[in-house]
Amino acid sequence: MTTSSRLYGPLDDVSGDAGYGDGHPQRVGFFTDTSVCIGCKACEVACKEWNGLPDPESDALVLTGMSYDNTGALGASSWRHVAFIEQAVPPASALSRDENGDLIISATVDGEVDGTDGAGSTRWLMASDVCKHCTHAGCLDVCPTGALVRTEFGTVIVQPDVCNGCAYCVSACPFGVIDRREDDGRAWKCTMCYDRLRGGLEPACAKACPTDSIQFGPLDELRATAEARLSELHAAGVTEARLYGNDPEDGIGGAGAFFLLLDEPQVYGLPPDPVVTTRDLPSMWRWAGLAAGVVAAGVAVAIAGRTGRP
């Protein structure tokens, strides 16, 4: 069985989380190592160019006043967003360099930042955000038309020719990723360059990233790479480094796009403990059914009592 899509062509029937199970290509994803992101925005540009994304409804050339970030957030026309976060340098942080002597992150040692006076200085936390392609995807659960599907690569995409603009997916996403375009009302988000994947190519953003901050590949291999990188940073004294979205036991079953962060998730605008928004739906329906049954029983008793009167 296949699902037709004028944009992407025939899709294998990969309903539910079985989309990356037996008989399908290995599940792929993104690992974004924010410790080597330089904020160049090459990923944003490559994403827009490959996918033909229009400028946002707001003027893209006007700075928002929020640092050097003129994108602001992920949206219907911005499927990659590089955040620029200015932060006071923690005095206890360690300056970490790789085997070639190159700086890994900006931090302080004995009050200095890369040879400058650390007093009152700041550091940049830069991170390229994207749709998480959740294992348990609330957007997929609530879509009434089947516009949202899981592909044979384990990713989640929107078929715009099937979307009716109801926006259920917008409210169901725990990360605020999906958005509607004002001109046509339909929902849009990152497809992990599904058309490129079908052609054996890596997504445009990963291809364009000059520092390999965005890494693409089989998800299991990326998780192993991320664990090794985390251990490397911890050994170098960067104890604040942590992984986000890599745990298959978390509230979304693990993300298909996960991150290495240098501070708390909230600093990057990410929820600390994301949970699939449809998690409680079965119990809610059970309680609703029980309540309806109680009401029906009460009505039946009342009717029986009235008909039983002389």
Protein Blocks (a to p, Z undefined) as FASTA:
>chain_A
ZZddfknopaddfehjklmmghiacdddddddfklcgolommmmmmmmmnopacdfbdfk
bcehiajbfnopacfklmbccddddddddfkbccdddfkopafbdcdeehiaehiafehp
acddddddddekiablfklmmmmnlmaccdfkopacddfklpgolommmmmpmnlmaccd
fklopacddehhmmlmmnopacfklmmmmnlmaccddfklmmmmmmmmmmmmmmnopamb
ccehkamkbmnopaabdcddfbdfklnopafbdcdfklmmmmmmmmmmmmmmmmmmmmmm
mmmmmmmpZZ
